[in-house]
Amino acid sequence: MDEPLPARGAPADQLQELAQQIRRELALLGEGPTGAWVETVAAELRAGTRPGSYYPTGAGAGLAFRSDRHGDAFGHVHVETAPGASDRALRLARAIVDSLPESIRTLSLGFTGLAPEEEARVLGELGARPGSSVIRRFALERTIRPEDGAALAAPAGGLRLVPIRDVTMEALADLDFRAFRGSSDALLIGPDAAEYRRVLDALLAGEAGRFVDEASTALYRPDPPALVGAILTSERSPREATFLDFLVDPAERGHGHGRYLLRWGFRALRALGYDRVRLWVSESNSVARRLYDSVGFAATHTTTIYRWDRPASSAQPHSAE
């Protein structure tokens, strides 16, 4: 099988078509990017400002690319369902990994278009590289029920509910950073609060779907002043919503604050007319998974992300072959 072609200088229509395929696949998972994402990605790939490789459109087409930010790389591999899909996906993934500059310390790489057994094969092959691991994430969904509309008591412990946009982004990013520090979820965002601020700015700007202010709130302790938790929500469709971010200060866990925020979110979505809500959780986050299970969420999709961390003794991610 031929090696993939460099995306730099490739026909714009082919790059746009392949990027559109990725957006459609991600939309099925509730993660579809919005706005001019397709045109932007295609233009950056063609100009060479975003590294990538591709197989021409038609049977067996595929596209892989990455974005580099402050020593971390985040990428995606997509192939059309056709004979040899796993081989093409593996070659595209290797093109991304093998081209990493020495300044990049980590890579997180997602996949679409592969059957589960094909994806397992690709991850197994890539996993032979030193520094490799796999992060598995679940999409959980829950029906919004009539009983979710019941009135809620005020938050316990003198806490107050405040609109998300009344909270400074610096405070919210700091809480996000501390809430996820040390987890596999944190590996998918970045090493510091500045990266969380960048992601939060994008979420509130609607880049993951229309942000639903009426179903987003923060828990705040006025004395001494402290942000305790928050829930952020977007619209996936006119009848479905997504909890984009759900967090509680690590020092405040075990007091029911997370359960209260979820119940508040269900009530808000019921009042707004939504039928279902979705969120994502990593397999390793057993505490959150138990909470979600206890309030009626059930898994509907599974995704896997290839993770590579540069070994301390290696300057390049050498293949094990």
C-alpha positions in Angstrom: 0.0 0.0 0.0 1.2 3.5 -0.9 2.2 5.9 1.9 -0.1 8.9 2.5 0.6 12.2 0.7 1.6 15.4 2.4 -1.5 17.6 2.8 0.5 20.8 2.0 -0.4 21.9 -1.5 -3.2 19.3 -1.8 -6.3 20.2 -3.8 -8.5 22.4 -1.6 -11.7 20.5 -2.5 -10.4 17.2 -1.4 -9.1 18.5 1.9 -12.5 20.2 2.5 -14.4 17.0 1.7 -12.2 15.0 4.1 -12.5 17.6 6.8 -16.3 17.6 6.3 -16.3 13.8 6.8 -14.6 14.2 10.1 -17.0 16.9 11.2 -20.0 14.5 10.4 -18.4 11.7 12.3 -17.7 13.9 15.3 -21.3 15.3 15.2 -22.6 11.8 15.6 -20.7 11.6 18.9 -22.0 15.0 20.0 -18.6 16.6 19.5 -18.9 18.2 16.0 -17.0 21.5 15.6 -19.0 24.4 14.5 -18.6 27.5 12.3 -16.0 27.6 9.6 -14.0 24.7 11.0 -13.9 22.7 7.8 -12.7 25.6 5.7 -10.1 26.7 8.3 -8.6 23.2 8.7 -8.5 22.6 4.9 -6.8 26.0 4.3 -4.2 25.5 7.1 -3.4 22.0 5.8 -3.0 23.2 2.3 -0.8 26.1 3.4 1.3 23.8 5.6 0.6 25.7 8.8 -1.2 22.7 10.2 0.8 19.4 9.7 -1.1 16.6 8.0 -1.2 13.8 5.5 -4.0 12.4 3.3 -5.2 9.7 0.9 -7.1 11.2 -2.0 -10.9 11.2 -2.0 -12.6 8.1 -3.3 -12.6 4.5 -2.0 -10.0 4.4 0.8 -9.7 8.1 1.4 -8.3 9.4 4.7 -6.9 12.4 6.5 -4.7 12.9 9.5 -3.5 16.2 11.1 -2.4 17.7 14.3 -2.2 21.0 16.1 0.9 21.9 18.3 0.4 24.0 21.4 3.1 24.8 23.9 4.9 21.4 23.7 1.7 19.3 23.4 0.1 18.0 20.1 -3.5 17.1 19.5 -4.5 15.3 16.4 -7.0 13.2 14.5 -7.0 10.3 12.0 -10.0 9.6 9.8 -10.4 6.9 7.1 -13.3 5.9 5.0 -14.8 2.5 5.7 -13.3 0.3 3.0 -11.0 -2.7 2.7 -7.6 -2.0 4.2 -8.9 0.9 6.4 -6.8 -0.1 9.4 -3.7 -0.2 7.3 -4.3 3.3 6.0 -5.2 4.6 9.4 -2.0 3.1 10.8 0.1 4.7 8.1 -1.6 8.1 8.6 -1.1 7.9 12.4 2.6 7.0 12.0 3.0 9.9 9.6 1.8 12.2 12.4 3.9 10.6 15.2 7.1 10.3 13.1 6.9 13.9 12.1 6.8 15.3 15.7 9.5 17.9 16.3 11.7 17.5 19.4 9.8 20.4 21.0 6.7 18.3 21.3 6.5 16.4 24.6 3.1 14.7 24.2 0.5 13.7 21.5 -3.2 12.9 21.9 -4.6 11.3 18.7 -8.3 10.4 18.1 -9.8 8.2 15.4 -13.0 8.1 13.3 -14.1 5.8 10.5 -12.7 2.5 11.9 -14.7 -0.5 13.1 -13.9 -1.4 16.7 -11.7 -4.3 15.8 -9.8 -2.2 13.3 -9.3 0.6 15.8 -8.0 -2.0 18.3 -5.5 -3.3 15.8 -4.2 0.2 15.1 -3.9 1.1 18.7 -2.1 -2.2 19.4 0.4 -1.5 16.7 1.0 2.1 17.9 1.2 0.9 21.5 4.5 -0.8 20.7 6.2 2.6 20.8 7.8 3.5 24.1 5.7 6.1 25.9 2.4 4.9 24.4 -0.9 4.5 26.2 -4.7 4.5 25.5 -7.3 6.7 27.0 -10.9 5.3 26.7 -13.8 7.6 27.1 -17.6 7.0 27.3 -20.4 9.1 26.0 -23.2 8.9 28.6 -26.8 9.9 28.0 -29.9 10.4 30.2 -33.5 11.1 29.4 -34.9 14.3 31.0 -37.9 13.2 33.1 -41.0 14.8 34.4 -39.8 14.5 38.0 -36.7 16.5 37.0 -38.9 19.6 37.1 -39.5 19.4 40.8 -38.4 22.4 42.9 -34.9 22.2 44.5 -34.0 23.5 47.9 -31.3 26.1 48.2 -27.7 24.8 48.1 -26.5 23.5 51.4 -23.8 25.1 53.5 -24.7 28.7 52.7 -23.6 28.3 49.0 -25.2 30.4 46.3 -25.9 29.7 42.6 -24.5 32.4 40.3 -24.7 32.7 36.5 -21.5 31.4 34.8 -20.9 34.7 33.0 -20.8 36.4 36.4 -17.7 34.3 37.3 -14.3 35.5 36.1 -12.8 33.2 33.5 -9.6 33.2 35.5 -11.4 31.8 38.6 -13.3 29.2 36.5 -10.1 28.1 34.6 -8.3 27.8 37.9 -11.0 25.6 39.4 -11.2 23.5 36.2 -7.4 23.0 36.3 -7.5 21.9 40.0 -10.5 19.7 39.5 -9.0 17.6 36.7 -5.3 17.8 37.7 -3.7 14.3 37.7 -6.6 12.7 35.7 -6.6 11.3 32.2 -9.0 14.1 31.3 -6.4 16.7 32.1 -4.1 15.0 29.5 -6.5 16.0 26.8 -6.5 19.7 27.6 -3.1 20.9 28.7 -0.6 21.4 31.5 -1.8 24.7 33.0 -4.7 26.9 33.8 -4.1 29.0 30.7 -5.1 26.0 28.5 -8.3 25.6 30.5 -9.0 29.3 30.0 -8.6 28.8 26.2 -11.0 25.9 26.2 -13.5 27.7 28.4 -13.4 30.8 26.1 -14.2 28.5 23.1 -17.0 26.8 24.9 -18.7 30.0 26.0 -18.3 31.4 22.4 -20.3 28.5 21.1 -17.6 26.5 19.4 -19.0 23.2 20.8 -22.6 24.2 20.0 -24.8 27.0 21.2 -23.9 27.7 24.8 -27.0 27.5 27.0 -26.6 30.1 29.7 -30.0 29.2 31.3 -28.7 25.6 32.0 -25.2 26.7 33.2 -24.4 27.8 36.7 -21.7 28.0 39.4 -21.7 27.2 43.1 -20.2 30.0 45.1 -19.4 30.4 48.8 -19.5 34.1 49.8 -17.6 33.9 53.1 -14.8 33.3 52.6 -15.2 33.9 48.9 -14.6 30.7 47.0 -15.8 29.0 43.8 -17.0 25.5 44.8 -18.3 24.0 41.5 -19.9 24.6 38.1 -21.8 23.0 35.3 -21.7 24.3 31.7 -24.2 23.2 29.0 -24.5 23.5 25.3 -27.2 22.6 22.8 -26.5 19.5 20.7 -29.9 19.8 18.9 -33.2 21.5 19.6 -34.1 18.5 21.8 -30.7 17.4 23.1 -28.2 19.1 25.3 -24.6 18.4 26.4 -23.0 19.0 29.8 -19.7 20.3 28.5 -18.0 20.8 31.8 -18.9 19.5 35.3 -16.6 20.2 38.2 -16.3 20.4 41.9 -13.4 21.8 43.9 -11.4 18.7 45.1 -11.4 20.1 48.7 -15.3 20.3 48.6 -16.1 16.8 47.4 -18.1 14.4 49.4 -20.7 16.9 50.4 -23.3 16.3 47.6 -22.4 19.5 45.6 -21.9 17.5 42.4 -25.2 15.7 42.7 -26.9 19.0 43.4 -25.4 20.6 40.3 -26.6 17.7 38.2 -30.1 17.9 39.6 -30.1 21.6 39.0 -29.0 21.0 35.4 -31.7 18.4 34.8 -34.3 20.8 36.2 -33.1 23.7 33.9 -33.2 21.4 30.8 -36.7 20.2 31.7 -37.9 23.9 31.9 -36.2 24.6 28.5 -37.9 21.7 26.8 -34.9 19.4 26.2 -35.6 15.6 26.1 -32.1 14.2 26.6 -28.6 15.3 27.9 -25.2 13.8 27.2 -21.8 14.1 28.8 -18.3 12.4 28.4 -16.3 10.7 31.1 -13.0 8.8 31.0 -13.0 5.2 31.9 -10.4 5.8 34.6 -12.7 8.4 36.4 -14.5 5.8 38.5 -15.8 8.3 41.1 -17.6 10.4 38.5 -18.8 7.3 36.7 -20.5 6.0 39.9 -22.2 9.4 40.4 -23.4 9.5 36.8 -24.7 5.9 37.0 -26.6 6.8 40.3 -28.5 9.6 38.6 -29.5 7.6 35.5 -26.8 8.1 32.9 -26.1 5.1 30.6 -23.2 4.6 28.1 -24.1 5.0 24.4 -20.7 5.3 22.7 -17.0 4.6 23.4 -14.0 6.4 21.9 -10.3 5.7 22.3 -7.5 8.2 22.2 -3.9 7.2 21.5 -1.6 9.0 23.9 2.2 9.3 23.5 4.5 10.9 26.0 8.1 11.4 25.0 10.3 9.0 27.0 12.9 10.9 29.0 15.7 8.9 27.3 14.5 9.3 23.8 14.6 12.4 21.5 12.3 10.8 18.9 9.2 8.5 19.0 11.0 5.6 17.3 9.0 2.8 15.8 9.4 -0.6 17.5 9.5 -2.3 14.1 
